[in-house]
Amino acid sequence: KDAKDYTLIGKPTRRIDAAGKVNGAAKFGIDVTPKMVPNLHTAVVLHAPLFGARPGKIDASKVMGMPGVTHVIQTSAGVAVVAKSFWQAKLARDVLNVEWITDSASKADSGKIKAEYRELAKSPMAVVAKPGTPDALKGAAKTISAEYDFPFLAHAPMEPLNCTIAPRGDGVEVWVGSQFQTADQGAIARTMGLKPEQVKLNTMIAGGGFGRRAQPDSAYLVEAAEIAKDAKVPVKVVWTREDDIKGGYYRPAVYHSASVGLDASGKIVAWEHAIVGQSFFVGTPFESFLVQKGVDAALVEGVSDTPYDIPALKLTQMISKPGVPGLWWRSVGHTHTAFVMETMIDELAKAAGKDAVAFRRDLLGKHPRVLKTLELAAEKAGWGKQMPKGVGRGIAVHESFGSVCAQVADVTIENGQIKVQRVVAAFDCGLVVNPLTVAAQVESAITYGLSAALYGKITLKDGVVEQSNFHDYPVLRMTEMPKIEVHLVPGGKEPTGVGEPGTPPIAPAVANAVFALTGKRLREMPLKV
């Protein structure tokens, strides 16, 4: 059809599932009950305190006589207590006594990892890209160098992990909020000695995923299958929030170092960039096509394919092995690469004595789509106008997953804390099918990114994760929510990504706003003044 003949595409349409989510009728994975699955039991797993440890001696003497408890089952990752209800299983797990075998366990320590990554960056690294004139940096009139540290991040979905498995004839039926149905179905089948077609998988609404429910090794589903296979009754495996926060599969910690040279007129002549971080593809089926010649594509995305016209870019990368389970996290590698690129570009604009938007405009001549999005955000935010006293304004633009998002953030500092007052976003996702959905996703992505920018940090001490719940791994509260405007770039022949591209620009936009307000460059997450 010609666009002028569309009757639905491009028209605001409210979600048909919203009412059920408001009134409680919608069923999430954790809402599976005995009414839906007769004779349903609940399992809670005691996981090892150290990654890589495994169960040794198990003392269940205090557990088996407790109300409702029916099974104590050893799994490959821990020990499960099965009972008639969640609370019965949870209370029994709390008194379960397990001696852990720790000879191959990780003793990862955040402080040591940070120091190790700096040393690794000095060693020979895999070369990702090296176009342009060799050693161009040596001839620069001015050089800006910086180092950046990013911590491990938990996904922290509101609904923790869960999975229900029930025997059905010669197979099983599964209820789970999966992001990875085909892989999960196969993993459950292999674990239970079944064929994939013997596993009926019902995809439930997920109360937040952000990548956590898409594990290449389907680990939490394999665990559920091990329990169900042994218990031989319908079992719902439920992780507590503490299990989830402490249970690994984090956005990996990453280190960047960058040195950029400017000529006498303030133009970029060379860019040298090194990245050290973990690959969560190594050892999975994805390794063969996403890790080539020692380079993890997800670790360098956002730098290797930058839209900025850089005449000489040398990008190198080192894959680390910190001993902590890693996983993709909303917007994957762009979570850290966008921050480095956009704060460095901002710093270069300042060094060149140019406006941040004008400096970017000069570098985006070959990428009109990125430039158009940048200019729309700047226009709608009133870029260049005098800011009120005590308010800083910053901008960032980034392309990911086929879409472009630019954001302008207005921030204040209140009692030593960064407070984001307003975010103006411009978004180009090609053909817009439902503008309400696009706006909601951008708002959601900004909120999720702000939680990480202001608070997100998982730390380990001698192998033990130090955070456990929202009191020490905070997420953005309603009272901290900024006003958000979303402006869509018109046009486009086909739709591109919506769920993830809104996350990468928010942290650098805020950091650049803090610099505008305080003169301080922030190069470590979460952001602190």
ChimeraX attribute file (.defattr): number of C-alpha atoms within 10 A of each C-alpha:
attribute: neighborCount
match mode: 1-to-1
recipient: residues
	/A:1	5
	/A:2	5
	/A:3	11
	/A:4	6
	/A:5	8
	/A:6	10
	/A:7	8
	/A:8	10
	/A:9	14
	/A:10	15
	/A:11	13
	/A:12	14
	/A:13	13
	/A:14	11
	/A:15	10
	/A:16	8
	/A:17	10
	/A:18	10
	/A:19	11
	/A:20	11
	/A:21	13
	/A:22	9
	/A:23	8
	/A:24	10
	/A:25	11
	/A:26	14
	/A:27	14
	/A:28	19
	/A:29	25
	/A:30	23
	/A:31	15
	/A:32	18
	/A:33	15
	/A:34	14
	/A:35	8
	/A:36	9
	/A:37	16
	/A:38	11
	/A:39	13
	/A:40	20
	/A:41	28
	/A:42	25
	/A:43	35
	/A:44	29
	/A:45	26
	/A:46	22
	/A:47	21
	/A:48	21
	/A:49	18
	/A:50	24
	/A:51	23
	/A:52	18
	/A:53	19
	/A:54	24
	/A:55	19
	/A:56	14
	/A:57	11
	/A:58	15
	/A:59	13
	/A:60	17
	/A:61	11
	/A:62	12
	/A:63	22
	/A:64	17
	/A:65	11
	/A:66	14
	/A:67	14
	/A:68	18
	/A:69	22
	/A:70	19
	/A:71	19
	/A:72	26
	/A:73	18
	/A:74	20
	/A:75	20
	/A:76	13
	/A:77	19
	/A:78	19
	/A:79	26
	/A:80	27
	/A:81	29
	/A:82	31
	/A:83	27
	/A:84	18
	/A:85	18
	/A:86	20
	/A:87	14
	/A:88	19
	/A:89	28
	/A:90	23
	/A:91	17
	/A:92	25
	/A:93	23
	/A:94	12
	/A:95	13
	/A:96	20
	/A:97	16
	/A:98	18
	/A:99	12
	/A:100	18
	/A:101	15
	/A:102	17
	/A:103	9
	/A:104	11
	/A:105	17
	/A:106	18
	/A:107	18
	/A:108	21
	/A:109	18
	/A:110	20
	/A:111	12
	/A:112	13
	/A:113	19
	/A:114	16
	/A:115	11
	/A:116	15
	/A:117	22
	/A:118	17
	/A:119	11
	/A:120	18
	/A:121	19
	/A:122	10
	/A:123	9
	/A:124	10
	/A:125	18
	/A:126	18
	/A:127	15
	/A:128	22
	/A:129	17
	/A:130	15
	/A:131	13
	/A:132	15
	/A:133	13
	/A:134	12
	/A:135	13
	/A:136	18
	/A:137	23
	/A:138	12
	/A:139	13
	/A:140	18
	/A:141	14
	/A:142	19
	/A:143	19
	/A:144	14
	/A:145	14
	/A:146	15
	/A:147	15
	/A:148	17
	/A:149	19
	/A:150	22
	/A:151	23
	/A:152	20
	/A:153	23
	/A:154	26
	/A:155	25
	/A:156	24
	/A:157	18
	/A:158	11
	/A:159	18
	/A:160	23
	/A:161	27
	/A:162	26
	/A:163	25
	/A:164	28
	/A:165	29
	/A:166	25
	/A:167	16
	/A:168	13
	/A:169	8
	/A:170	8
	/A:171	17
	/A:172	22
	/A:173	17
	/A:174	26
	/A:175	22
	/A:176	25
	/A:177	25
	/A:178	28
	/A:179	17
	/A:180	15
	/A:181	17
	/A:182	11
	/A:183	17
	/A:184	26
	/A:185	22
	/A:186	19
	/A:187	22
	/A:188	28
	/A:189	21
	/A:190	14
	/A:191	15
	/A:192	19
	/A:193	12
	/A:194	16
	/A:195	13
	/A:196	18
	/A:197	12
	/A:198	18
	/A:199	24
	/A:200	17
	/A:201	22
	/A:202	15
	/A:203	16
	/A:204	19
	/A:205	18
	/A:206	22
	/A:207	16
	/A:208	16
	/A:209	21
	/A:210	22
	/A:211	21
	/A:212	25
	/A:213	27
	/A:214	20
	/A:215	21
	/A:216	18
	/A:217	15
	/A:218	19
	/A:219	18
	/A:220	19
	/A:221	26
	/A:222	23
	/A:223	23
	/A:224	26
	/A:225	27
	/A:226	19
	/A:227	29
	/A:228	25
	/A:229	20
	/A:230	14
	/A:231	17
	/A:232	11
	/A:233	17
	/A:234	24
	/A:235	27
	/A:236	32
	/A:237	27
	/A:238	24
	/A:239	22
	/A:240	18
	/A:241	18
	/A:242	14
	/A:243	18
	/A:244	21
	/A:245	25
	/A:246	24
	/A:247	20
	/A:248	21
	/A:249	23
	/A:250	24
	/A:251	26
	/A:252	28
	/A:253	25
	/A:254	23
	/A:255	26
	/A:256	22
	/A:257	17
	/A:258	19
	/A:259	17
	/A:260	24
	/A:261	24
	/A:262	21
	/A:263	16
	/A:264	11
	/A:265	9
	/A:266	19
	/A:267	20
	/A:268	24
	/A:269	24
	/A:270	26
	/A:271	24
	/A:272	20
	/A:273	23
	/A:274	22
	/A:275	26
	/A:276	25
	/A:277	23
	/A:278	24
	/A:279	25
	/A:280	25
	/A:281	21
	/A:282	15
	/A:283	11
	/A:284	11
	/A:285	11
	/A:286	12
	/A:287	14
	/A:288	11
	/A:289	10
	/A:290	16
	/A:291	17
	/A:292	12
	/A:293	9
	/A:294	15
	/A:295	19
	/A:296	25
	/A:297	17
	/A:298	18
	/A:299	27
	/A:300	22
	/A:301	19
	/A:302	23
	/A:303	22
	/A:304	18
	/A:305	11
	/A:306	16
	/A:307	19
	/A:308	18
	/A:309	16
	/A:310	17
	/A:311	14
	/A:312	22
	/A:313	24
	/A:314	23
	/A:315	21
	/A:316	21
	/A:317	24
	/A:318	25
	/A:319	22
	/A:320	17
	/A:321	14
	/A:322	20
	/A:323	16
	/A:324	25
	/A:325	17
	/A:326	22
	/A:327	25
	/A:328	24
	/A:329	22
	/A:330	23
	/A:331	21
	/A:332	21
	/A:333	23
	/A:334	27
	/A:335	27
	/A:336	28
	/A:337	24
	/A:338	26
	/A:339	30
	/A:340	26
	/A:341	22
	/A:342	23
	/A:343	24
	/A:344	22
	/A:345	21
	/A:346	27
	/A:347	19
	/A:348	24
	/A:349	20
	/A:350	14
	/A:351	14
	/A:352	19
	/A:353	12
	/A:354	14
	/A:355	13
	/A:356	21
	/A:357	21
	/A:358	11
	/A:359	19
	/A:360	24
	/A:361	18
	/A:362	13
	/A:363	16
	/A:364	19
	/A:365	14
	/A:366	12
	/A:367	13
	/A:368	12
	/A:369	17
	/A:370	24
	/A:371	21
	/A:372	19
	/A:373	26
	/A:374	27
	/A:375	19
	/A:376	20
	/A:377	28
	/A:378	22
	/A:379	14
	/A:380	15
	/A:381	22
	/A:382	13
	/A:383	17
	/A:384	12
	/A:385	7
	/A:386	8
	/A:387	13
	/A:388	7
	/A:389	8
	/A:390	11
	/A:391	19
	/A:392	23
	/A:393	25
	/A:394	27
	/A:395	31
	/A:396	33
	/A:397	30
	/A:398	27
	/A:399	25
	/A:400	24
	/A:401	14
	/A:402	13
	/A:403	21
	/A:404	27
	/A:405	30
	/A:406	31
	/A:407	33
	/A:408	32
	/A:409	29
	/A:410	26
	/A:411	26
	/A:412	21
	/A:413	16
	/A:414	9
	/A:415	7
	/A:416	9
	/A:417	12
	/A:418	17
	/A:419	19
	/A:420	23
	/A:421	16
	/A:422	17
	/A:423	27
	/A:424	23
	/A:425	32
	/A:426	29
	/A:427	29
	/A:428	28
	/A:429	24
	/A:430	21
	/A:431	18
	/A:432	24
	/A:433	17
	/A:434	16
	/A:435	19
	/A:436	15
	/A:437	17
	/A:438	23
	/A:439	21
	/A:440	14
	/A:441	18
	/A:442	25
	/A:443	21
	/A:444	16
	/A:445	24
	/A:446	25
	/A:447	23
	/A:448	22
	/A:449	25
	/A:450	25
	/A:451	20
	/A:452	25
	/A:453	24
	/A:454	21
	/A:455	19
	/A:456	25
	/A:457	21
	/A:458	23
	/A:459	18
	/A:460	20
	/A:461	13
	/A:462	14
	/A:463	19
	/A:464	17
	/A:465	21
	/A:466	15
	/A:467	18
	/A:468	17
	/A:469	15
	/A:470	12
	/A:471	8
	/A:472	13
	/A:473	19
	/A:474	16
	/A:475	20
	/A:476	17
	/A:477	9
	/A:478	8
	/A:479	6
	/A:480	14
	/A:481	16
	/A:482	20
	/A:483	13
	/A:484	19
	/A:485	18
	/A:486	21
	/A:487	21
	/A:488	19
	/A:489	20
	/A:490	12
	/A:491	12
	/A:492	12
	/A:493	10
	/A:494	10
	/A:495	14
	/A:496	18
	/A:497	16
	/A:498	25
	/A:499	18
	/A:500	23
	/A:501	29
	/A:502	34
	/A:503	29
	/A:504	34
	/A:505	31
	/A:506	33
	/A:507	31
	/A:508	30
	/A:509	27
	/A:510	33
	/A:511	33
	/A:512	33
	/A:513	26
	/A:514	29
	/A:515	20
	/A:516	17
	/A:517	20
	/A:518	15
	/A:519	10
	/A:520	13
	/A:521	19
	/A:522	18
	/A:523	20
	/A:524	17
	/A:525	21
	/A:526	18
	/A:527	21
	/A:528	15
	/A:529	13
